[in-house]
Amino acid sequence: MGNKEHFLGCADLPAAEEVEHALLSHRDAVKRIEQVNSGHIVIYADRGRCPGKADIVILFATLEDSRAIRRIIGGDIFFGVPYRMYNS
């Protein structure tokens, strides 16, 4: 529960470098997300699906984590980058 998909194809994903830059540039938000449930949340750029492209994946432990993370992000994109969320 609490999973989120963006359903974008490879052509619609940003360049992998752009995704890495977004995560580095907004490290404060990444830390806030990780601190929702310290040690149980992982956030990373997924370069494995589409060559040269990426999106963000967030792994979380509970439905409450998912809700808190979505409040921090505040929308369907993380500083211009689409993201997916999975209960792990």
RAWO-V220963 format. One record per residue. RES is the residue in one small letter. PHI is phi in degrees with one decimal (none if undefined). OMEGA is omega as a letter, one per 30 degrees, with the letter a starting at -180 (none if undefined). Layout:
((RES	PHI	OMEGA) (RES	PHI	OMEGA))
//
This chain:
((m	none	l) (g	88.7	l) (n	-65.9	l) (k	-144.0	l) (e	-120.9	l) (h	-104.9	l) (f	58.7	l) (l	-88.9	l) (g	-84.1	a) (c	-55.9	a) (a	-62.8	a) (d	-96.2	l) (l	-85.9	l) (p	-74.7	l) (a	-60.8	a) (a	-56.5	a) (e	-63.4	l) (e	-64.4	l) (v	-67.3	l) (e	-59.4	l) (h	-62.3	l) (a	-61.4	l) (l	-66.0	l) (l	-71.1	a) (s	-69.4	a) (h	-118.5	a) (r	-58.3	l) (d	-62.2	l) (a	-68.2	l) (v	-59.6	l) (k	-63.1	l) (r	-60.8	l) (i	-64.1	a) (e	-62.5	a) (q	-79.7	l) (v	-56.2	l) (n	-150.4	a) (s	-49.2	l) (g	87.0	a) (h	-121.4	l) (i	-124.5	l) (v	-127.1	l) (i	-131.9	a) (y	-156.0	l) (a	-83.1	l) (d	-96.8	l) (r	-96.5	a) (g	-81.2	a) (r	-87.1	a) (c	-135.7	a) (p	-56.5	l) (g	78.0	a) (k	-119.2	l) (a	-160.0	l) (d	-143.8	a) (i	-107.0	l) (v	-116.9	l) (i	-123.5	l) (l	-101.5	a) (f	-136.9	a) (a	-101.3	a) (t	-134.9	l) (l	-61.5	l) (e	-62.8	l) (d	-59.0	a) (s	-57.5	a) (r	-62.9	a) (a	-65.3	l) (i	-63.4	l) (r	-62.8	l) (r	-65.5	l) (i	-64.9	a) (i	-70.8	l) (g	75.7	l) (g	173.6	a) (d	-89.4	l) (i	-133.3	l) (f	-104.7	a) (f	48.6	l) (g	90.4	a) (v	-116.3	l) (p	-66.6	l) (y	-135.1	l) (r	-122.1	l) (m	-130.4	a) (y	-136.6	l) (n	-73.0	a) (s	-108.4	none))
//
